[in-house]
Amino acid sequence: MKNKTICLLLLAIIIQSACARVEQPIADASLIFDKPMPVVAKGEQEKRAFAIFEEILNVTQGRTGEDTFPKIELLYLELITTCPDTGLAQESIWRLFEKYFEHNTAESLIKARNIYNYSINHYPNSVFRELMARKLDSPAPPQKK
C-alpha cells in the first residue's frame, strides 16, 4: 500500500513538473526514471548498494568520464532510490552532485541543485550537505556551451 501511495505521489509530481518552468528544481531525483524504483528491503540494502557501487566501478574502470557518465548517472540514481538507508546512498548523492557541477552546463547545474534539494530533504544531517551548500554558494565558472 505504501509503495502505491509513493508511486501515485511521484506521478503527480511528474505531471506537475512537466508543466513547470525548467528553472524550478524537481523535488525527487528518482523522477529521471520512467517509473519509480522499488526500495530494497532494509536488511538487503547494504548488499545491493555494494553490488551497484561495484558495477559503477566496473563501468568506469579504464574509461574516460564522458563516455561512461550516462550509465553511472543511472546507477547512482538507482542506488540512491533503491537503497536510501545506506551510507553509499549519501556518498552517491555527493559523487553525482560533483559530476553535475563539473559538467557546468545549465542543465547539469539544475540537476546539481535538484540532487542537493533531494539530499537536504532526505538526509538533513548528512556530512555532505555542507560541502554541497558551499559549492553552490561559490561563484560558478563560466558555463560550457
Residue pairs with C-beta under 8 A, 6 or more apart in sequence:
3 38
3 39
6 36
7 35
7 36
10 28
10 30
10 31
10 36
13 26
13 27
13 28
13 31
14 31
17 24
17 26
17 31
22 110
23 110
25 110
25 113
25 114
25 117
26 114
26 117
27 114
27 117
27 118
27 121
28 118
29 77
29 80
29 81
29 93
29 96
29 114
29 115
29 118
30 36
30 37
30 77
30 80
30 81
32 73
32 74
32 77
33 77
33 81
36 81
37 77
37 78
37 81
37 82
38 82
39 45
39 81
39 82
39 83
39 84
40 48
40 82
40 83
42 85
45 82
45 83
45 84
45 85
45 86
46 83
46 86
46 88
48 82
48 83
49 79
49 83
49 86
49 88
49 89
50 88
52 75
52 78
52 79
52 82
52 83
52 88
53 79
53 88
53 92
55 75
56 72
56 75
56 76
56 79
59 68
59 71
59 72
59 75
60 68
60 72
65 99
69 99
69 103
72 99
73 96
73 99
76 92
76 93
76 95
76 96
77 96
79 86
79 88
79 89
79 92
80 89
80 92
80 93
80 96
80 118
83 89
84 122
89 123
90 119
90 123
90 126
90 127
90 128
91 128
93 115
93 118
93 119
93 123
93 126
93 128
94 128
94 131
94 132
96 115
97 112
97 115
97 116
97 119
97 128
97 132
97 135
99 108
100 108
100 109
100 111
100 112
100 115
101 108
101 109
101 112
101 135
103 144
104 140
104 141
104 142
104 143
104 144
105 143
105 144
105 145
106 143
109 140
109 143
112 132
112 136
113 136
116 132
116 133
116 136
119 126
119 128
119 129
119 132
120 129
123 129
